[in-house]
Amino acid sequence: DAILRGARLDGANLIDANLSEAVLDDACLQGASLQNACFYGASLRRACFTDAAFGATDIGGARIDGAIFSTLSALLLNFRSCETMEACRFIGPAEETSVFSQPPIVISGLPDIIAFIGPHIKIGQKEYFCHKKMLTEEK
């Protein structure tokens, strides 16, 4: 098991890398290429994944509490398979922040990805805020 707390892996090419069970708490993977990487059972608490590229990235059993994401490809991660994911953040292009502790709801297959992240709705690169009043059912 690799112990890389606080590691600086900015821009790293980790395509096909096996980092199962690795400890990458507080690591910075800004702009890293993480396609087909395996983080199964890894500890990624407070890791920074801004501008990172994901695709078929395995985060099953991972602990990602406080992790930071910013790319649309991050929204396609299988967050349901994580062990824990409290207070994760998604930072949009205008620095707007969505905090989430449950998997985002993502609709793909349209010209733009539609994602529901907490009270925010992202349609492609645009973001909208929904107040709870707007989402309550009328009787």
C-alpha positions as CSV (number, residue, x, y, z in Angstrom):
1,D,0.0,0.0,0.0
2,A,1.4,3.4,-1.0
3,I,1.4,6.1,1.6
4,L,1.5,9.4,-0.2
5,R,-0.2,11.8,2.2
6,G,0.0,15.4,0.9
7,A,1.8,14.2,-2.3
8,R,2.0,16.7,-5.2
9,L,1.0,14.8,-8.3
10,D,-0.1,17.8,-10.4
11,G,-0.4,16.9,-14.1
12,A,0.7,13.3,-13.4
13,N,-0.1,10.7,-16.0
14,L,-1.8,8.0,-13.9
15,I,-3.6,6.3,-16.8
16,D,-4.1,2.6,-15.9
17,A,-2.3,3.1,-12.6
18,N,-3.2,0.8,-9.7
19,L,-3.4,2.8,-6.5
20,S,-5.7,0.4,-4.7
21,E,-5.5,0.9,-0.9
22,A,-3.2,3.9,-1.3
23,V,-3.3,6.7,1.2
24,L,-3.5,9.9,-0.7
25,D,-5.1,12.1,2.0
26,D,-4.5,15.9,1.2
27,A,-2.8,15.0,-2.1
28,C,-3.0,17.3,-5.0
29,L,-3.8,15.7,-8.4
30,Q,-4.6,18.9,-10.2
31,G,-4.7,18.3,-13.9
32,A,-3.8,14.6,-13.5
33,S,-4.8,12.1,-16.2
34,L,-6.7,9.4,-14.2
35,Q,-8.4,7.4,-17.0
36,N,-8.8,3.8,-16.1
37,A,-6.9,4.3,-12.8
38,C,-7.9,2.1,-9.9
39,F,-8.3,3.8,-6.5
40,Y,-10.3,0.9,-5.0
41,G,-10.3,1.1,-1.2
42,A,-7.9,4.1,-1.3
43,S,-8.1,7.0,1.2
44,L,-8.5,10.2,-0.8
45,R,-9.7,12.5,2.0
46,R,-9.4,16.2,1.1
47,A,-7.6,15.3,-2.2
48,C,-7.7,18.0,-4.8
49,F,-8.8,16.7,-8.2
50,T,-9.3,20.0,-9.9
51,D,-8.9,19.9,-13.7
52,A,-8.3,16.1,-13.5
53,A,-9.4,13.9,-16.3
54,F,-11.5,10.8,-15.3
55,G,-12.9,8.0,-17.4
56,A,-13.5,4.4,-16.2
57,T,-11.8,5.4,-13.0
58,D,-12.5,3.0,-10.1
59,I,-13.2,4.7,-6.8
60,G,-15.0,1.7,-5.3
61,G,-14.6,1.4,-1.5
62,A,-12.6,4.7,-1.5
63,R,-12.9,7.3,1.3
64,I,-13.2,10.7,-0.5
65,D,-14.5,13.0,2.3
66,G,-13.6,16.6,1.5
67,A,-12.3,15.8,-1.9
68,I,-12.5,18.6,-4.5
69,F,-13.5,18.1,-8.1
70,S,-14.0,20.5,-11.1
71,T,-14.3,18.6,-14.4
72,L,-17.5,17.3,-16.0
73,S,-15.7,13.9,-16.3
74,A,-15.6,13.8,-12.5
75,L,-19.4,13.8,-12.4
76,L,-19.4,10.5,-14.2
77,L,-17.5,8.7,-11.4
78,N,-19.4,6.0,-9.6
79,F,-19.7,7.9,-6.3
80,R,-22.2,5.3,-5.1
81,S,-19.4,2.8,-4.8
82,C,-17.4,4.9,-2.4
83,E,-17.2,4.0,1.3
84,T,-17.5,7.5,2.5
85,M,-18.0,10.9,0.8
86,E,-18.9,13.7,3.3
87,A,-18.5,17.3,2.3
88,C,-17.0,16.8,-1.1
89,R,-16.9,19.9,-3.3
90,F,-17.4,20.6,-7.0
91,I,-16.0,23.9,-8.2
92,G,-17.4,25.3,-11.4
93,P,-15.7,27.4,-14.1
94,A,-16.8,30.7,-12.4
95,E,-15.5,29.4,-9.0
96,E,-19.0,28.6,-7.8
97,T,-18.9,25.7,-5.3
98,S,-21.3,22.9,-4.8
99,V,-20.9,20.8,-1.6
100,F,-22.2,17.3,-1.7
101,S,-22.3,14.3,0.6
102,Q,-24.4,12.1,-1.7
103,P,-23.7,11.1,-5.3
104,P,-24.7,13.7,-7.9
105,I,-27.6,12.8,-10.1
106,V,-26.3,12.9,-13.7
107,I,-28.2,12.7,-17.0
108,S,-25.9,12.0,-19.9
109,G,-26.6,11.2,-23.6
110,L,-27.9,14.7,-24.4
111,P,-25.8,17.4,-26.0
112,D,-24.8,18.6,-22.5
113,I,-24.5,16.7,-19.3
114,I,-27.1,17.6,-16.7
115,A,-26.1,17.2,-13.1
116,F,-27.9,17.8,-9.9
117,I,-25.3,18.5,-7.1
118,G,-27.0,19.4,-3.9
119,P,-29.0,22.6,-4.5
120,H,-27.2,23.2,-7.8
121,I,-28.0,22.1,-11.3
122,K,-25.3,22.1,-13.9
123,I,-26.1,22.0,-17.6
124,G,-22.9,21.7,-19.5
125,Q,-20.7,24.5,-18.1
126,K,-23.6,26.6,-16.8
127,E,-24.8,26.3,-13.2
128,Y,-28.1,27.2,-11.6
129,F,-29.2,27.3,-8.0
130,C,-32.5,25.8,-6.8
131,H,-34.1,27.0,-3.6
132,K,-35.9,24.3,-1.6
133,K,-39.2,26.1,-2.0
134,M,-39.0,25.7,-5.7
135,L,-38.5,21.9,-5.4
136,T,-41.4,21.3,-3.0
137,E,-44.4,19.6,-4.4
138,E,-47.6,21.6,-4.6
139,K,-50.8,20.2,-3.1
